[in-house]
C-alpha cells in the first residue's frame, strides 16, 4: 500500500488518531470547542477590552 504525503509528514498524528474516522471526529470536536469559546468571548464583549476607549465598556 502506498503511503500518502500526509501520512509521511505527520507520523505522530497517525499514532494519536489511527483511522480516518478518528481524525474527522477530532476535527469536529475541536471545531465545536474553538467555536464555542469564540462565541463565549464574543458574548462577554472581550473585543471591547482591546481598545482604550472608555465609552466602549
VMD Tcl script that draws the C-alpha trace (Angstrom):
set ca {
  {0.00 0.00 0.00}
  {1.29 3.44 -0.94}
  {1.57 5.96 1.91}
  {0.30 9.43 1.24}
  {2.31 12.59 1.77}
  {0.13 13.46 4.78}
  {0.93 10.16 6.49}
  {4.67 10.56 5.94}
  {4.77 14.20 7.06}
  {2.83 13.79 10.34}
  {3.53 10.31 11.75}
  {2.62 11.38 15.31}
  {-0.96 12.09 14.18}
  {-1.27 8.52 12.95}
  {-0.37 7.25 16.40}
  {-2.87 9.52 18.15}
  {-5.66 9.14 15.56}
  {-5.18 5.78 13.86}
  {-8.09 5.90 11.44}
  {-9.77 8.43 9.16}
  {-12.90 8.31 11.32}
  {-10.92 9.30 14.42}
  {-9.35 12.22 12.57}
  {-12.73 13.51 11.36}
  {-14.20 13.14 14.85}
  {-11.25 15.01 16.39}
  {-11.61 17.85 13.88}
  {-15.34 18.17 14.57}
  {-14.87 18.17 18.36}
  {-12.02 20.70 18.10}
  {-14.21 22.94 15.93}
  {-17.05 22.78 18.45}
  {-14.71 23.68 21.32}
  {-12.97 26.53 19.47}
  {-16.24 27.87 18.06}
  {-17.93 27.70 21.45}
  {-15.00 29.52 23.04}
  {-15.12 32.19 20.36}
  {-18.86 32.68 20.83}
  {-18.37 32.85 24.60}
  {-15.68 35.53 24.20}
  {-17.86 37.50 21.80}
  {-20.84 37.44 24.15}
  {-18.64 38.60 27.02}
  {-17.63 41.53 24.80}
  {-13.93 40.72 25.19}
  {-13.23 42.66 22.00}
  {-14.07 45.93 23.82}
  {-11.09 45.42 26.13}
  {-8.65 45.54 23.23}
  {-9.08 49.30 22.76}
  {-8.59 52.15 25.21}
  {-11.90 53.93 24.58}
  {-13.65 54.28 27.96}
  {-17.07 54.72 26.33}
  {-16.90 51.24 24.76}
  {-17.39 49.42 28.05}
}
mol new
graphics top color blue
foreach p $ca { graphics top sphere $p radius 0.5 }
foreach p [lrange $ca 0 end-1] q [lrange $ca 1 end] { graphics top cylinder $p $q radius 0.2 }
display resetview
